């Protein structure tokens, strides 16, 4: 308080000495914002500044609008990154399915039918992404992320279908243990979290090793904890420090853009949650995603 008072005195002295108007944004102890204007009080006949006139203008609404705009810009940037990722994912699945079809034995009709089904699902996923971009909400240049009560298993199954070619090619084994089956969250965001963690668990596995992945959920300390553990190559202590940076990649010889974990971290933290990593090289990785329990009345 003393420091704040002396600062105002210094401002007044500066205006008297220079004769120049001073404008400054200040915040009161009750967290309200004002624009303080300090004007020199000049005696015209003597051309002497012997005081100041101080006015305060309430700018709470302006500050609130600026904060809202910053939040919207951050949300739009996240959305664009997610959409780019969502378009790339089915494209990769399409490419892999086509490659697998080329390598099929001549009369493997059952396998061909299954791969054709994967192709159709990948195309539907891409169509869904494009449709969301053409939604009427976008015509207003605003994106509203709508929370809803989600079945975690259903969202996970959607992810599994999206990356079915990768699961088949790697012969990955995925198991679940859900103590909590539902969560109130944005569907696209939960899907992105599960997709990126599951996809990474498959990608970052040693050659010749069958990926073994376990996904669990539980309620802990006001959060829903979603854990994804794998038997992959692991992450060094040094790499963990930068793992959530944009375009950061665990291994440069593995296909990827380095955006996936950045998206996961951004989605989780901007939603009021947190994320932890337990990993070491050669010993696999456990990602722990803590999502807040708000509006989880039905659990």
SULMO-V175012 format. One line per field, one symbol per residue. ss: DSSP state (2 for helix, 1 for strand, 0 for the rest). phi: phi as a letter, one per 30 degrees, with the letter a starting at -180 (. if undefined). A space follows every 10 residues. Layout:
ss=???
phi=???
//
This chain:
ss=0222222222 2222222200 0111111000 0011111111 1110000111 1111111102 2222222222 2222222222 2222222222 2222222222 2200000022 2222222222 2222222222 2220022220 0000001111 1222222222 2202222222 0011111100 0111112222 2222222222 2220000000 0111111111 0011111111 0000002222 0000000000 0000000002 2222222222 0001111110 0000111111 110000000
phi=.ddddddded dddddddcic dccadbcddc iccbcccccd ccddechbcb abccbbcdbe dddddddddd dddddddddd dddedddded dddddddddd ddcddecddd dddddddddd dddddddddd dddceedddc hbccdcdadc dddddddddd ddceeddddd hdccbbbcdb cbadadeedd ddddeddddd dddcbdeicd dcbbcbbaca hibccccbcb cddibddddd dbdcddidbd bddcdlcice dddedddddd cicabbbbaa eibibbcccc cddeicddd
//
